[in-house]
Amino acid sequence: MTIQQIHGEALRCAGNFKRAEAALLDALQRVDERKVYREMGHASLFAYTVSALRLSDALAFQFISVARKAKEIPELKSAVANGDFTVSMAKKITGVINGTNKQDWLNKAKTLSQRSLELEVAKANPRETVQEMIKPVSAERLEMKLGISRELDQKLNRVRVLLGKQKENVRWEDVVAAMADCYLEKHDPVKRAERSLAKQRAAQVASGNQTAPLSELKAGATSNDPLPMASQVSRTLFGAKLDQVTEKIPAASLHIVNARDRGRCTHLRSDGTRCEETRFTHVHHIIPLSIGGTHEPENLRTLRSHHHSMVHETLGPVGGRAARSSRGVGSPVKGGAITSTSRMCRRKGWIFDPRVEG
C-alpha cells in the first residue's frame, strides 16, 4: 500500500469509530429507556455494559454518562455523531453543561484541547477537578483518589491527632479505617441486628433455653440458601413479638432478615449464583399478606429493587400488574439492610389494603 492509501484507510477507520460511538450512545439510550438490561438478567445498565457488551469499567462509565446527559441535551449526541468531538471529550462536560450554557460548552469541547477543556471545567465546577477512583495496585492493595474540601481536611487531621494518642506512625489509611469502623458500628443495620440478636440470645441462654443457636442462622448467610433456621431462631429469640399484627414489619423480624441476608439481594441467577447487590434493596414478602402471608422472617427475603419488581411482574393475579391487587410489601434499605417500610409496591399498584403502607 502507498502512503496515501494507508492514510486513507486510517481516515476511514477513524470515521467508522466516531459513527460507532454515536450508534452505541443511541443503543444505550434505548436499553436504558426500555430497561433491557433487566430482561437480560443484569442489575444495572452499568453491569450490562460491562458484562454483556464487554466494555471496560471506564468506557462503560463514559458512555452511560454521556448517553444519559444526551437525553437532556440532545445536541451532545449530535456533536458526537457529527465528529465534532469524541465521547471521551463529551464526558468531561457532562457535569457542567445544561440547557442554558450548552452552546458555550459544546463549542469549548469542539475547539479546546483536552487539558484546556479540563481547566475550564475545573473553573466552573471545582469538584470536577479530581476524578474520583479506586484502582488495584496489587493483589491485596488498592489506590484511592478523590478531592476533598478544606473543612473535611481539618476533620481528617483531627482524627489523625486523636489516633496518634493511641498508636505511633498513624497513616491516612488508619484514619479512613477508623472512621469507617466508627460509622458502621453506629449506623450499619446488619451490625445493629447482630447486636440485638446477640443480646436476645444471651437472655435465652441465661434462662436455660439454648435451642436454635444463632450460629446456625449466621452460617446460612454465606450460602446460596438465604433462609436456613430463620423460623426456629426467630421464634426462640423473639417469641410472641412476631405474632403482633402491625402495619410495618416488626424490628424483631428485620433484625433476623438483616443478620441472615447480610443486606445482600437473595435473587439467584439462572446459573445458580446469588446476586451481589447490597444497594437499593427491599424486603419482599414471599407469600403476600393479602393471602395469608406473615411478617415471619422465613416469609421475608432481601431483594434489589429491580429484582423485587421482576417478582411482582411475574406473579400475575396474585402479585403482578395483571390484577393490581396483591400486597407484596417491601422495605427499602440504607447501607445494604432493611430499615423502614417501602412505598414502591404502592407506586407500582401492588397494594390494595389502605391500612398497610407498602
Secondary structure, DSSP 8 states (H G I E B T S, - for coil): --HHHHHHHHHHHHHHHHHHHHHHHHHHHHHHHHTHHHHTT-SSHHHHHHHTS---HHHHHHHHHHHHHHHH-HHHHHHHHTTSS-HHHHHHTTTT--TTTHHHHHHHHHHS-HHHHHHHHHHH-GGGSS--EEEESSSS-EEEE----HHHHHHHHHHHHHHHTTSSS--HHHHHHHHHHHHHHHH-HHHHHHHHHHHHHHHHHHTT---S-HHHHHHGGGSS---TTHHHHHHHHHGGGGG---SS--HHHHHHHHHHHTT----B-TTS-B----SSEEEEESS-GGGT--S-GGGEEEEEHHHHHHHHHTSTTTTSTTTS--------EETTEE-S--SHHHHHT----TTS--
